Amino acid sequence: MSKSIFYHAGCPVFVSAEHDIIDLVGSNNVDIINIGTERTKIEDAEKAGVKSVPALVTPTGNVLHINFGASLADVKG
């Protein structure tokens, strides 16, 4: 089974959500990507359909936008 991917941009609220996601699905089932520091991953997020962060991409490719924190355009600057 492939993993989910949780994208966020590193602010304290997003980091808190990261911990909640890990508690919900388990650390072995999710890759955490902070696109604030891993800027090369922004393109991957866009290709997966992420429009804003935080967002969880499921193994089947569904994108679950969790609240609205920041658009990818804002993160890209």
PDB file of N, CA, C, O and CB in Angstrom:
ATOM      1  N   MET A   1       0.841  -1.183   0.000  1.00  0.00           N
ATOM      2  CA  MET A   1       0.000   0.000   0.000  1.00  0.00           C
ATOM      3  C   MET A   1       0.883   1.242   0.000  1.00  0.00           C
ATOM      4  O   MET A   1       1.855   1.312   0.752  1.00  0.00           O
ATOM      5  CB  MET A   1      -0.955   0.000   1.218  1.00  0.00           C
ATOM      6  N   SER A   2       0.558   2.210  -0.827  1.00  0.00           N
ATOM      7  CA  SER A   2       1.339   3.434  -0.819  1.00  0.00           C
ATOM      8  C   SER A   2       0.886   4.343   0.317  1.00  0.00           C
ATOM      9  O   SER A   2      -0.166   4.142   0.924  1.00  0.00           O
ATOM     10  CB  SER A   2       1.221   4.157  -2.164  1.00  0.00           C
ATOM     11  N   LYS A   3       1.693   5.321   0.576  1.00  0.00           N
ATOM     12  CA  LYS A   3       1.434   6.233   1.682  1.00  0.00           C
ATOM     13  C   LYS A   3       0.637   7.448   1.232  1.00  0.00           C
ATOM     14  O   LYS A   3       0.618   7.808   0.055  1.00  0.00           O
ATOM     15  CB  LYS A   3       2.741   6.677   2.313  1.00  0.00           C
ATOM     16  N   SER A   4      -0.013   8.060   2.198  1.00  0.00           N
ATOM     17  CA  SER A   4      -0.585   9.387   1.986  1.00  0.00           C
ATOM     18  C   SER A   4       0.550  10.387   2.062  1.00  0.00           C
ATOM     19  O   SER A   4       1.623  10.081   2.582  1.00  0.00           O
ATOM     20  CB  SER A   4      -1.707   9.715   3.036  1.00  0.00           C
ATOM     21  N   ILE A   5       0.314  11.587   1.543  1.00  0.00           N
ATOM     22  CA  ILE A   5       1.300  12.664   1.638  1.00  0.00           C
ATOM     23  C   ILE A   5       0.597  13.869   2.240  1.00  0.00           C
ATOM     24  O   ILE A   5      -0.438  14.310   1.741  1.00  0.00           O
ATOM     25  CB  ILE A   5       1.927  13.009   0.232  1.00  0.00           C
ATOM     26  N   PHE A   6       1.164  14.396   3.314  1.00  0.00           N
ATOM     27  CA  PHE A   6       0.627  15.586   3.958  1.00  0.00           C
ATOM     28  C   PHE A   6       1.542  16.750   3.622  1.00  0.00           C
ATOM     29  O   PHE A   6       2.706  16.779   4.022  1.00  0.00           O
ATOM     30  CB  PHE A   6       0.497  15.395   5.505  1.00  0.00           C
ATOM     31  N   TYR A   7       0.999  17.713   2.877  1.00  0.00           N
ATOM     32  CA  TYR A   7       1.751  18.913   2.507  1.00  0.00           C
ATOM     33  C   TYR A   7       1.357  20.061   3.426  1.00  0.00           C
ATOM     34  O   TYR A   7       0.177  20.278   3.699  1.00  0.00           O
ATOM     35  CB  TYR A   7       1.501  19.291   1.021  1.00  0.00           C
ATOM     36  N   HIS A   8       2.361  20.791   3.897  1.00  0.00           N
ATOM     37  CA  HIS A   8       2.103  22.011   4.657  1.00  0.00           C
ATOM     38  C   HIS A   8       3.259  22.974   4.436  1.00  0.00           C
ATOM     39  O   HIS A   8       4.233  22.647   3.758  1.00  0.00           O
ATOM     40  CB  HIS A   8       1.917  21.704   6.174  1.00  0.00           C
ATOM     41  N   ALA A   9       3.142  24.168   5.014  1.00  0.00           N
ATOM     42  CA  ALA A   9       4.159  25.193   4.763  1.00  0.00           C
ATOM     43  C   ALA A   9       4.945  25.594   6.005  1.00  0.00           C
ATOM     44  O   ALA A   9       5.690  26.573   5.965  1.00  0.00           O
ATOM     45  CB  ALA A   9       3.512  26.409   4.180  1.00  0.00           C
ATOM     46  N   GLY A  10       4.799  24.864   7.105  1.00  0.00           N
ATOM     47  CA  GLY A  10       5.694  25.034   8.233  1.00  0.00           C
ATOM     48  C   GLY A  10       5.264  25.933   9.374  1.00  0.00           C
ATOM     49  O   GLY A  10       5.960  25.993  10.388  1.00  0.00           O
ATOM     50  N   CYS A  11       4.150  26.634   9.255  1.00  0.00           N
ATOM     51  CA  CYS A  11       3.749  27.500  10.373  1.00  0.00           C
ATOM     52  C   CYS A  11       3.306  26.626  11.551  1.00  0.00           C
ATOM     53  O   CYS A  11       3.011  25.446  11.359  1.00  0.00           O
ATOM     54  CB  CYS A  11       2.596  28.478   9.943  1.00  0.00           C
ATOM     55  N   PRO A  12       3.256  27.183  12.764  1.00  0.00           N
ATOM     56  CA  PRO A  12       2.898  26.389  13.942  1.00  0.00           C
ATOM     57  C   PRO A  12       1.546  25.675  13.833  1.00  0.00           C
ATOM     58  O   PRO A  12       1.407  24.551  14.315  1.00  0.00           O
ATOM     59  CB  PRO A  12       2.886  27.275  15.146  1.00  0.00           C
ATOM     60  N   VAL A  13       0.557  26.305  13.213  1.00  0.00           N
ATOM     61  CA  VAL A  13      -0.753  25.661  13.051  1.00  0.00           C
ATOM     62  C   VAL A  13      -0.622  24.434  12.156  1.00  0.00           C
ATOM     63  O   VAL A  13      -1.232  23.401  12.432  1.00  0.00           O
ATOM     64  CB  VAL A  13      -1.787  26.654  12.457  1.00  0.00           C
ATOM     65  N   PHE A  14       0.166  24.536  11.091  1.00  0.00           N
ATOM     66  CA  PHE A  14       0.359  23.408  10.180  1.00  0.00           C
ATOM     67  C   PHE A  14       1.127  22.281  10.863  1.00  0.00           C
ATOM     68  O   PHE A  14       0.820  21.106  10.662  1.00  0.00           O
ATOM     69  CB  PHE A  14       1.100  23.862   8.916  1.00  0.00           C
ATOM     70  N   VAL A  15       2.121  22.636  11.665  1.00  0.00           N
ATOM     71  CA  VAL A  15       2.899  21.619  12.374  1.00  0.00           C
ATOM     72  C   VAL A  15       2.000  20.883  13.371  1.00  0.00           C
ATOM     73  O   VAL A  15       2.129  19.672  13.550  1.00  0.00           O
ATOM     74  CB  VAL A  15       4.114  22.262  13.104  1.00  0.00           C
ATOM     75  N   SER A  16       1.103  21.608  14.008  1.00  0.00           N
ATOM     76  CA  SER A  16       0.135  20.977  14.904  1.00  0.00           C
ATOM     77  C   SER A  16      -0.752  20.003  14.123  1.00  0.00           C
ATOM     78  O   SER A  16      -1.014  18.892  14.585  1.00  0.00           O
ATOM     79  CB  SER A  16      -0.730  22.048  15.612  1.00  0.00           C
ATOM     80  N   ALA A  17      -1.213  20.419  12.944  1.00  0.00           N
ATOM     81  CA  ALA A  17      -2.029  19.542  12.092  1.00  0.00           C
ATOM     82  C   ALA A  17      -1.217  18.320  11.659  1.00  0.00           C
ATOM     83  O   ALA A  17      -1.759  17.220  11.554  1.00  0.00           O
ATOM     84  CB  ALA A  17      -2.545  20.314  10.846  1.00  0.00           C
ATOM     85  N   GLU A  18       0.073  18.510  11.410  1.00  0.00           N
ATOM     86  CA  GLU A  18       0.954  17.394  11.049  1.00  0.00           C
ATOM     87  C   GLU A  18       0.915  16.331  12.144  1.00  0.00           C
ATOM     88  O   GLU A  18       0.782  15.142  11.856  1.00  0.00           O
ATOM     89  CB  GLU A  18       2.412  17.891  10.822  1.00  0.00           C
ATOM     90  N   HIS A  19       1.030  16.756  13.389  1.00  0.00           N
ATOM     91  CA  HIS A  19       1.008  15.808  14.505  1.00  0.00           C
ATOM     92  C   HIS A  19      -0.342  15.094  14.592  1.00  0.00           C
ATOM     93  O   HIS A  19      -0.396  13.901  14.889  1.00  0.00           O
ATOM     94  CB  HIS A  19       1.307  16.533  15.829  1.00  0.00           C
ATOM     95  N   ASP A  20      -1.425  15.821  14.334  1.00  0.00           N
ATOM     96  CA  ASP A  20      -2.753  15.208  14.345  1.00  0.00           C
ATOM     97  C   ASP A  20      -2.887  14.159  13.241  1.00  0.00           C
ATOM     98  O   ASP A  20      -3.441  13.083  13.467  1.00  0.00           O
ATOM     99  CB  ASP A  20      -3.836  16.282  14.184  1.00  0.00           C
ATOM    100  N   ILE A  21      -2.381  14.474  12.051  1.00  0.00           N
ATOM    101  CA  ILE A  21      -2.436  13.525  10.934  1.00  0.00           C
ATOM    102  C   ILE A  21      -1.645  12.268  11.279  1.00  0.00           C
ATOM    103  O   ILE A  21      -2.111  11.155  11.036  1.00  0.00           O
ATOM    104  CB  ILE A  21      -1.885  14.170   9.635  1.00  0.00           C
ATOM    105  N   ILE A  22      -0.468  12.438  11.837  1.00  0.00           N
ATOM    106  CA  ILE A  22       0.348  11.282  12.224  1.00  0.00           C
ATOM    107  C   ILE A  22      -0.388  10.446  13.262  1.00  0.00           C
ATOM    108  O   ILE A  22      -0.385   9.218  13.182  1.00  0.00           O
ATOM    109  CB  ILE A  22       1.720  11.737  12.776  1.00  0.00           C
ATOM    110  N   ASP A  23      -1.023  11.103  14.242  1.00  0.00           N
ATOM    111  CA  ASP A  23      -1.797  10.368  15.250  1.00  0.00           C
ATOM    112  C   ASP A  23      -2.957   9.602  14.614  1.00  0.00           C
ATOM    113  O   ASP A  23      -3.280   8.497  15.048  1.00  0.00           O
ATOM    114  CB  ASP A  23      -2.332  11.333  16.318  1.00  0.00           C
ATOM    115  N   LEU A  24      -3.582  10.179  13.594  1.00  0.00           N
ATOM    116  CA  LEU A  24      -4.733   9.549  12.952  1.00  0.00           C
ATOM    117  C   LEU A  24      -4.360   8.365  12.068  1.00  0.00           C
ATOM    118  O   LEU A  24      -4.991   7.310  12.142  1.00  0.00           O
ATOM    119  CB  LEU A  24      -5.470  10.564  12.134  1.00  0.00           C
ATOM    120  N   VAL A  25      -3.341   8.533  11.235  1.00  0.00           N
ATOM    121  CA  VAL A  25      -3.040   7.493  10.242  1.00  0.00           C
ATOM    122  C   VAL A  25      -1.767   6.706  10.531  1.00  0.00           C
ATOM    123  O   VAL A  25      -1.519   5.676   9.904  1.00  0.00           O
ATOM    124  CB  VAL A  25      -2.928   8.115   8.888  1.00  0.00           C
ATOM    125  N   GLY A  26      -0.971   7.176  11.459  1.00  0.00           N
ATOM    126  CA  GLY A  26       0.279   6.503  11.798  1.00  0.00           C
ATOM    127  C   GLY A  26       1.436   6.992  10.950  1.00  0.00           C
ATOM    128  O   GLY A  26       1.289   7.237   9.752  1.00  0.00           O
ATOM    129  N   SER A  27       2.584   7.131  11.586  1.00  0.00           N
ATOM    130  CA  SER A  27       3.745   7.688  10.892  1.00  0.00           C
ATOM    131  C   SER A  27       4.236   6.812   9.747  1.00  0.00           C
ATOM    132  O   SER A  27       4.888   7.310   8.828  1.00  0.00           O
ATOM    133  CB  SER A  27       4.865   7.902  11.869  1.00  0.00           C
ATOM    134  N   ASN A  28       3.936   5.523   9.785  1.00  0.00           N
ATOM    135  CA  ASN A  28       4.345   4.627   8.700  1.00  0.00           C
ATOM    136  C   ASN A  28       3.460   4.754   7.469  1.00  0.00           C
ATOM    137  O   ASN A  28       3.784   4.214   6.411  1.00  0.00           O
ATOM    138  CB  ASN A  28       4.334   3.196   9.181  1.00  0.00           C
ATOM    139  N   ASN A  29       2.339   5.470   7.601  1.00  0.00           N
ATOM    140  CA  ASN A  29       1.369   5.551   6.509  1.00  0.00           C
ATOM    141  C   ASN A  29       1.312   6.921   5.846  1.00  0.00           C
ATOM    142  O   ASN A  29       0.480   7.145   4.967  1.00  0.00           O
ATOM    143  CB  ASN A  29       0.008   5.195   7.019  1.00  0.00           C
ATOM    144  N   VAL A  30       2.182   7.840   6.253  1.00  0.00           N
ATOM    145  CA  VAL A  30       2.126   9.193   5.694  1.00  0.00           C
ATOM    146  C   VAL A  30       3.533   9.774   5.570  1.00  0.00           C
ATOM    147  O   VAL A  30       4.365   9.633   6.467  1.00  0.00           O
ATOM    148  CB  VAL A  30       1.242  10.110   6.571  1.00  0.00           C
ATOM    149  N   ASP A  31       3.770  10.417   4.459  1.00  0.00           N
ATOM    150  CA  ASP A  31       4.990  11.209   4.282  1.00  0.00           C
ATOM    151  C   ASP A  31       4.616  12.656   4.539  1.00  0.00           C
ATOM    152  O   ASP A  31       3.607  13.139   4.026  1.00  0.00           O
ATOM    153  CB  ASP A  31       5.617  11.021   2.842  1.00  0.00           C
ATOM    154  N   ILE A  32       5.412  13.344   5.321  1.00  0.00           N
ATOM    155  CA  ILE A  32       5.181  14.747   5.654  1.00  0.00           C
ATOM    156  C   ILE A  32       6.102  15.597   4.799  1.00  0.00           C
ATOM    157  O   ILE A  32       7.314  15.385   4.785  1.00  0.00           O
ATOM    158  CB  ILE A  32       5.415  15.021   7.173  1.00  0.00           C
ATOM    159  N   ILE A  33       5.531  16.556   4.087  1.00  0.00           N
ATOM    160  CA  ILE A  33       6.338  17.436   3.242  1.00  0.00           C
ATOM    161  C   ILE A  33       6.035  18.878   3.611  1.00  0.00           C
ATOM    162  O   ILE A  33       4.915  19.360   3.441  1.00  0.00           O
ATOM    163  CB  ILE A  33       6.061  17.181   1.731  1.00  0.00           C
ATOM    164  N   ASN A  34       7.046  19.547   4.113  1.00  0.00           N
ATOM    165  CA  ASN A  34       6.961  20.972   4.425  1.00  0.00           C
ATOM    166  C   ASN A  34       7.472  21.720   3.199  1.00  0.00           C
ATOM    167  O   ASN A  34       8.680  21.842   2.995  1.00  0.00           O
ATOM    168  CB  ASN A  34       7.790  21.346   5.727  1.00  0.00           C
ATOM    169  N   ILE A  35       6.537  22.221   2.378  1.00  0.00           N
ATOM    170  CA  ILE A  35       6.960  22.890   1.143  1.00  0.00           C
ATOM    171  C   ILE A  35       7.545  24.268   1.414  1.00  0.00           C
ATOM    172  O   ILE A  35       8.075  24.912   0.508  1.00  0.00           O
ATOM    173  CB  ILE A  35       5.786  23.013   0.184  1.00  0.00           C
ATOM    174  N   GLY A  36       7.451  24.720   2.659  1.00  0.00           N
ATOM    175  CA  GLY A  36       8.129  25.953   3.027  1.00  0.00           C
ATOM    176  C   GLY A  36       9.641  25.778   3.016  1.00  0.00           C
ATOM    177  O   GLY A  36      10.380  26.707   2.693  1.00  0.00           O
ATOM    178  N   THR A  37      10.094  24.581   3.371  1.00  0.00           N
ATOM    179  CA  THR A  37      11.529  24.300   3.373  1.00  0.00           C
ATOM    180  C   THR A  37      11.943  23.375   2.225  1.00  0.00           C
ATOM    181  O   THR A  37      13.091  23.412   1.782  1.00  0.00           O
ATOM    182  CB  THR A  37      11.931  23.679   4.700  1.00  0.00           C
ATOM    183  N   GLU A  38      11.016  22.553   1.746  1.00  0.00           N
ATOM    184  CA  GLU A  38      11.297  21.653   0.624  1.00  0.00           C
ATOM    185  C   GLU A  38      10.637  22.211  -0.637  1.00  0.00           C
ATOM    186  O   GLU A  38       9.708  21.618  -1.186  1.00  0.00           O
ATOM    187  CB  GLU A  38      10.787  20.202   0.923  1.00  0.00           C
ATOM    188  N   ARG A  39      11.134  23.353  -1.076  1.00  0.00           N
ATOM    189  CA  ARG A  39      10.514  24.108  -2.176  1.00  0.00           C
ATOM    190  C   ARG A  39      10.442  23.307  -3.479  1.00  0.00           C
ATOM    191  O   ARG A  39       9.568  23.554  -4.310  1.00  0.00           O
ATOM    192  CB  ARG A  39      11.288  25.395  -2.418  1.00  0.00           C
ATOM    193  N   THR A  40      11.339  22.368  -3.657  1.00  0.00           N
ATOM    194  CA  THR A  40      11.328  21.565  -4.882  1.00  0.00           C
ATOM    195  C   THR A  40      10.110  20.647  -4.951  1.00  0.00           C
ATOM    196  O   THR A  40       9.810  20.100  -6.012  1.00  0.00           O
ATOM    197  CB  THR A  40      12.604  20.737  -4.978  1.00  0.00           C
ATOM    198  N   LYS A  41       9.411  20.473  -3.843  1.00  0.00           N
ATOM    199  CA  LYS A  41       8.235  19.599  -3.797  1.00  0.00           C
ATOM    200  C   LYS A  41       6.940  20.324  -4.174  1.00  0.00           C
ATOM    201  O   LYS A  41       5.890  19.692  -4.292  1.00  0.00           O
ATOM    202  CB  LYS A  41       8.095  19.003  -2.409  1.00  0.00           C
ATOM    203  N   ILE A  42       7.007  21.652  -4.365  1.00  0.00           N
ATOM    204  CA  ILE A  42       5.804  22.405  -4.724  1.00  0.00           C
ATOM    205  C   ILE A  42       5.233  21.895  -6.044  1.00  0.00           C
ATOM    206  O   ILE A  42       4.018  21.749  -6.175  1.00  0.00           O
ATOM    207  CB  ILE A  42       6.115  23.912  -4.823  1.00  0.00           C
ATOM    208  N   GLU A  43       6.087  21.628  -7.012  1.00  0.00           N
ATOM    209  CA  GLU A  43       5.619  21.134  -8.310  1.00  0.00           C
ATOM    210  C   GLU A  43       4.915  19.785  -8.163  1.00  0.00           C
ATOM    211  O   GLU A  43       3.898  19.540  -8.812  1.00  0.00           O
ATOM    212  CB  GLU A  43       6.796  21.010  -9.292  1.00  0.00           C
ATOM    213  N   ASP A  44       5.459  18.909  -7.308  1.00  0.00           N
ATOM    214  CA  ASP A  44       4.806  17.620  -7.061  1.00  0.00           C
ATOM    215  C   ASP A  44       3.418  17.814  -6.465  1.00  0.00           C
ATOM    216  O   ASP A  44       2.466  17.130  -6.839  1.00  0.00           O
ATOM    217  CB  ASP A  44       5.661  16.755  -6.127  1.00  0.00           C
ATOM    218  N   ALA A  45       3.318  18.756  -5.533  1.00  0.00           N
ATOM    219  CA  ALA A  45       2.020  19.041  -4.905  1.00  0.00           C
ATOM    220  C   ALA A  45       1.028  19.539  -5.952  1.00  0.00           C
ATOM    221  O   ALA A  45      -0.124  19.108  -5.975  1.00  0.00           O
ATOM    222  CB  ALA A  45       2.175  20.089  -3.771  1.00  0.00           C
ATOM    223  N   GLU A  46       1.474  20.442  -6.812  1.00  0.00           N
ATOM    224  CA  GLU A  46       0.595  20.971  -7.858  1.00  0.00           C
ATOM    225  C   GLU A  46       0.128  19.857  -8.791  1.00  0.00           C
ATOM    226  O   GLU A  46      -1.051  19.791  -9.140  1.00  0.00           O
ATOM    227  CB  GLU A  46       1.316  22.067  -8.664  1.00  0.00           C
ATOM    228  N   LYS A  47       1.044  18.989  -9.191  1.00  0.00           N
ATOM    229  CA  LYS A  47       0.696  17.877 -10.081  1.00  0.00           C
ATOM    230  C   LYS A  47      -0.311  16.928  -9.429  1.00  0.00           C
ATOM    231  O   LYS A  47      -1.127  16.310 -10.113  1.00  0.00           O
ATOM    232  CB  LYS A  47       1.957  17.105 -10.479  1.00  0.00           C
ATOM    233  N   ALA A  48      -0.246  16.819  -8.097  1.00  0.00           N
ATOM    234  CA  ALA A  48      -1.174  15.944  -7.378  1.00  0.00           C
ATOM    235  C   ALA A  48      -2.548  16.587  -7.218  1.00  0.00           C
ATOM    236  O   ALA A  48      -3.506  15.916  -6.833  1.00  0.00           O
ATOM    237  CB  ALA A  48      -0.607  15.588  -6.008  1.00  0.00           C
ATOM    238  N   GLY A  49      -2.649  17.897  -7.514  1.00  0.00           N
ATOM    239  CA  GLY A  49      -3.930  18.580  -7.405  1.00  0.00           C
ATOM    240  C   GLY A  49      -4.083  19.448  -6.175  1.00  0.00           C
ATOM    241  O   GLY A  49      -5.172  19.951  -5.902  1.00  0.00           O
ATOM    242  N   VAL A  50      -3.004  19.629  -5.428  1.00  0.00           N
ATOM    243  CA  VAL A  50      -3.060  20.476  -4.234  1.00  0.00           C
ATOM    244  C   VAL A  50      -3.178  21.933  -4.669  1.00  0.00           C
ATOM    245  O   VAL A  50      -2.390  22.416  -5.482  1.00  0.00           O
ATOM    246  CB  VAL A  50      -1.799  20.265  -3.332  1.00  0.00           C
ATOM    247  N   LYS A  51      -4.166  22.620  -4.120  1.00  0.00           N
ATOM    248  CA  LYS A  51      -4.396  24.038  -4.416  1.00  0.00           C
ATOM    249  C   LYS A  51      -4.007  24.930  -3.246  1.00  0.00           C
ATOM    250  O   LYS A  51      -3.658  26.096  -3.431  1.00  0.00           O
ATOM    251  CB  LYS A  51      -5.856  24.271  -4.776  1.00  0.00           C
ATOM    252  N   SER A  52      -4.070  24.373  -2.039  1.00  0.00           N
ATOM    253  CA  SER A  52      -3.712  25.119  -0.835  1.00  0.00           C
ATOM    254  C   SER A  52      -3.198  24.135   0.207  1.00  0.00           C
ATOM    255  O   SER A  52      -3.440  22.931   0.126  1.00  0.00           O
ATOM    256  CB  SER A  52      -4.931  25.931  -0.287  1.00  0.00           C
ATOM    257  N   VAL A  53      -2.496  24.668   1.166  1.00  0.00           N
ATOM    258  CA  VAL A  53      -1.995  23.842   2.261  1.00  0.00           C
ATOM    259  C   VAL A  53      -2.612  24.337   3.567  1.00  0.00           C
ATOM    260  O   VAL A  53      -2.899  25.526   3.704  1.00  0.00           O
ATOM    261  CB  VAL A  53      -0.434  23.880   2.330  1.00  0.00           C
ATOM    262  N   PRO A  54      -2.813  23.450   4.507  1.00  0.00           N
ATOM    263  CA  PRO A  54      -2.427  22.049   4.517  1.00  0.00           C
ATOM    264  C   PRO A  54      -3.358  21.197   3.672  1.00  0.00           C
ATOM    265  O   PRO A  54      -4.540  21.507   3.516  1.00  0.00           O
ATOM    266  CB  PRO A  54      -2.399  21.529   5.931  1.00  0.00           C
ATOM    267  N   ALA A  55      -2.807  20.122   3.131  1.00  0.00           N
ATOM    268  CA  ALA A  55      -3.587  19.194   2.320  1.00  0.00           C
ATOM    269  C   ALA A  55      -3.012  17.792   2.469  1.00  0.00           C
ATOM    270  O   ALA A  55      -1.806  17.600   2.621  1.00  0.00           O
ATOM    271  CB  ALA A  55      -3.598  19.629   0.830  1.00  0.00           C
ATOM    272  N   LEU A  56      -3.910  16.828   2.420  1.00  0.00           N
ATOM    273  CA  LEU A  56      -3.517  15.429   2.489  1.00  0.00           C
ATOM    274  C   LEU A  56      -3.876  14.775   1.162  1.00  0.00           C
ATOM    275  O   LEU A  56      -5.029  14.822   0.735  1.00  0.00           O
ATOM    276  CB  LEU A  56      -4.209  14.698   3.687  1.00  0.00           C
ATOM    277  N   VAL A  57      -2.899  14.171   0.517  1.00  0.00           N
ATOM    278  CA  VAL A  57      -3.129  13.420  -0.716  1.00  0.00           C
ATOM    279  C   VAL A  57      -3.165  11.950  -0.324  1.00  0.00           C
ATOM    280  O   VAL A  57      -2.198  11.419   0.223  1.00  0.00           O
ATOM    281  CB  VAL A  57      -2.012  13.710  -1.810  1.00  0.00           C
ATOM    282  N   THR A  58      -4.285  11.299  -0.606  1.00  0.00           N
ATOM    283  CA  THR A  58      -4.461   9.899  -0.218  1.00  0.00           C
ATOM    284  C   THR A  58      -3.737   8.981  -1.201  1.00  0.00           C
ATOM    285  O   THR A  58      -3.371   9.406  -2.297  1.00  0.00           O
ATOM    286  CB  THR A  58      -5.961   9.538  -0.150  1.00  0.00           C
ATOM    287  N   PRO A  59      -3.534   7.731  -0.813  1.00  0.00           N
ATOM    288  CA  PRO A  59      -2.881   6.782  -1.730  1.00  0.00           C
ATOM    289  C   PRO A  59      -3.618   6.610  -3.059  1.00  0.00           C
ATOM    290  O   PRO A  59      -3.002   6.242  -4.060  1.00  0.00           O
ATOM    291  CB  PRO A  59      -2.755   5.437  -1.058  1.00  0.00           C
ATOM    292  N   THR A  60      -4.924   6.871  -3.082  1.00  0.00           N
ATOM    293  CA  THR A  60      -5.683   6.745  -4.320  1.00  0.00           C
ATOM    294  C   THR A  60      -5.679   8.027  -5.142  1.00  0.00           C
ATOM    295  O   THR A  60      -6.275   8.080  -6.217  1.00  0.00           O
ATOM    296  CB  THR A  60      -7.103   6.347  -4.012  1.00  0.00           C
ATOM    297  N   GLY A  61      -5.002   9.064  -4.636  1.00  0.00           N
ATOM    298  CA  GLY A  61      -4.876  10.303  -5.393  1.00  0.00           C
ATOM    299  C   GLY A  61      -5.893  11.375  -5.054  1.00  0.00           C
ATOM    300  O   GLY A  61      -5.875  12.447  -5.658  1.00  0.00           O
ATOM    301  N   ASN A  62      -6.778  11.114  -4.105  1.00  0.00           N
ATOM    302  CA  ASN A  62      -7.713  12.155  -3.677  1.00  0.00           C
ATOM    303  C   ASN A  62      -6.967  13.204  -2.867  1.00  0.00           C
ATOM    304  O   ASN A  62      -6.080  12.880  -2.078  1.00  0.00           O
ATOM    305  CB  ASN A  62      -8.877  11.551  -2.849  1.00  0.00           C
ATOM    306  N   VAL A  63      -7.334  14.459  -3.069  1.00  0.00           N
ATOM    307  CA  VAL A  63      -6.717  15.559  -2.324  1.00  0.00           C
ATOM    308  C   VAL A  63      -7.729  16.069  -1.316  1.00  0.00           C
ATOM    309  O   VAL A  63      -8.820  16.509  -1.680  1.00  0.00           O
ATOM    310  CB  VAL A  63      -6.245  16.710  -3.277  1.00  0.00           C
ATOM    311  N   LEU A  64      -7.358  16.007  -0.052  1.00  0.00           N
ATOM    312  CA  LEU A  64      -8.201  16.503   1.024  1.00  0.00           C
ATOM    313  C   LEU A  64      -7.602  17.807   1.524  1.00  0.00           C
ATOM    314  O   LEU A  64      -6.601  17.809   2.241  1.00  0.00           O
ATOM    315  CB  LEU A  64      -8.330  15.459   2.179  1.00  0.00           C
ATOM    316  N   HIS A  65      -8.221  18.912   1.141  1.00  0.00           N
ATOM    317  CA  HIS A  65      -7.752  20.215   1.602  1.00  0.00           C
ATOM    318  C   HIS A  65      -8.281  20.423   3.017  1.00  0.00           C
ATOM    319  O   HIS A  65      -9.491  20.405   3.246  1.00  0.00           O
ATOM    320  CB  HIS A  65      -8.218  21.373   0.640  1.00  0.00           C
ATOM    321  N   ILE A  66      -7.381  20.616   3.946  1.00  0.00           N
ATOM    322  CA  ILE A  66      -7.727  20.704   5.358  1.00  0.00           C
ATOM    323  C   ILE A  66      -7.692  22.170   5.767  1.00  0.00           C
ATOM    324  O   ILE A  66      -6.626  22.765   5.926  1.00  0.00           O
ATOM    325  CB  ILE A  66      -6.758  19.849   6.236  1.00  0.00           C
ATOM    326  N   ASN A  67      -8.892  22.740   5.935  1.00  0.00           N
ATOM    327  CA  ASN A  67      -8.966  24.150   6.262  1.00  0.00           C
ATOM    328  C   ASN A  67      -8.251  24.929   5.154  1.00  0.00           C
ATOM    329  O   ASN A  67      -7.730  24.319   4.221  1.00  0.00           O
ATOM    330  CB  ASN A  67      -8.336  24.442   7.667  1.00  0.00           C
ATOM    331  N   PHE A  68      -8.217  26.212   5.234  1.00  0.00           N
ATOM    332  CA  PHE A  68      -7.470  26.990   4.248  1.00  0.00           C
ATOM    333  C   PHE A  68      -6.399  27.758   4.983  1.00  0.00           C
ATOM    334  O   PHE A  68      -6.690  28.647   5.783  1.00  0.00           O
ATOM    335  CB  PHE A  68      -8.400  27.952   3.442  1.00  0.00           C
ATOM    336  N   GLY A  69      -5.164  27.411   4.707  1.00  0.00           N
ATOM    337  CA  GLY A  69      -4.048  28.088   5.344  1.00  0.00           C
ATOM    338  C   GLY A  69      -3.362  29.045   4.389  1.00  0.00           C
ATOM    339  O   GLY A  69      -3.230  30.236   4.672  1.00  0.00           O
ATOM    340  N   ALA A  70      -2.926  28.514   3.255  1.00  0.00           N
ATOM    341  CA  ALA A  70      -2.233  29.334   2.260  1.00  0.00           C
ATOM    342  C   ALA A  70      -2.351  28.669   0.895  1.00  0.00           C
ATOM    343  O   ALA A  70      -2.244  27.449   0.775  1.00  0.00           O
ATOM    344  CB  ALA A  70      -0.738  29.540   2.644  1.00  0.00           C
ATOM    345  N   SER A  71      -2.570  29.475  -0.118  1.00  0.00           N
ATOM    346  CA  SER A  71      -2.603  28.924  -1.473  1.00  0.00           C
ATOM    347  C   SER A  71      -1.177  28.591  -1.901  1.00  0.00           C
ATOM    348  O   SER A  71      -0.215  29.158  -1.382  1.00  0.00           O
ATOM    349  CB  SER A  71      -3.267  29.925  -2.474  1.00  0.00           C
ATOM    350  N   LEU A  72      -1.052  27.680  -2.838  1.00  0.00           N
ATOM    351  CA  LEU A  72       0.292  27.355  -3.335  1.00  0.00           C
ATOM    352  C   LEU A  72       0.925  28.566  -4.005  1.00  0.00           C
ATOM    353  O   LEU A  72       2.143  28.740  -3.954  1.00  0.00           O
ATOM    354  CB  LEU A  72       0.235  26.174  -4.323  1.00  0.00           C
ATOM    355  N   ALA A  73       0.102  29.405  -4.635  1.00  0.00           N
ATOM    356  CA  ALA A  73       0.636  30.628  -5.239  1.00  0.00           C
ATOM    357  C   ALA A  73       1.300  31.516  -4.182  1.00  0.00           C
ATOM    358  O   ALA A  73       2.355  32.099  -4.433  1.00  0.00           O
ATOM    359  CB  ALA A  73      -0.486  31.405  -5.956  1.00  0.00           C
ATOM    360  N   ASP A  74       0.683  31.616  -3.009  1.00  0.00           N
ATOM    361  CA  ASP A  74       1.270  32.407  -1.926  1.00  0.00           C
ATOM    362  C   ASP A  74       2.561  31.785  -1.421  1.00  0.00           C
ATOM    363  O   ASP A  74       3.525  32.493  -1.129  1.00  0.00           O
ATOM    364  CB  ASP A  74       0.280  32.549  -0.776  1.00  0.00           C
ATOM    365  N   VAL A  75       2.580  30.458  -1.317  1.00  0.00           N
ATOM    366  CA  VAL A  75       3.771  29.775  -0.838  1.00  0.00           C
ATOM    367  C   VAL A  75       4.916  29.938  -1.829  1.00  0.00           C
ATOM    368  O   VAL A  75       6.067  30.122  -1.434  1.00  0.00           O
ATOM    369  CB  VAL A  75       3.480  28.291  -0.600  1.00  0.00           C
ATOM    370  N   LYS A  76       4.592  29.869  -3.129  1.00  0.00           N
ATOM    371  CA  LYS A  76       5.624  30.027  -4.154  1.00  0.00           C
ATOM    372  C   LYS A  76       6.200  31.437  -4.149  1.00  0.00           C
ATOM    373  O   LYS A  76       7.360  31.647  -4.504  1.00  0.00           O
ATOM    374  CB  LYS A  76       5.058  29.701  -5.533  1.00  0.00           C
ATOM    375  N   GLY A  77       5.368  32.409  -3.738  1.00  0.00           N
ATOM    376  CA  GLY A  77       5.830  33.793  -3.645  1.00  0.00           C
ATOM    377  C   GLY A  77       5.953  34.423  -4.936  1.00  0.00           C
ATOM    378  O   GLY A  77       6.332  35.591  -5.019  1.00  0.00           O
TER     379      GLY A  77
END
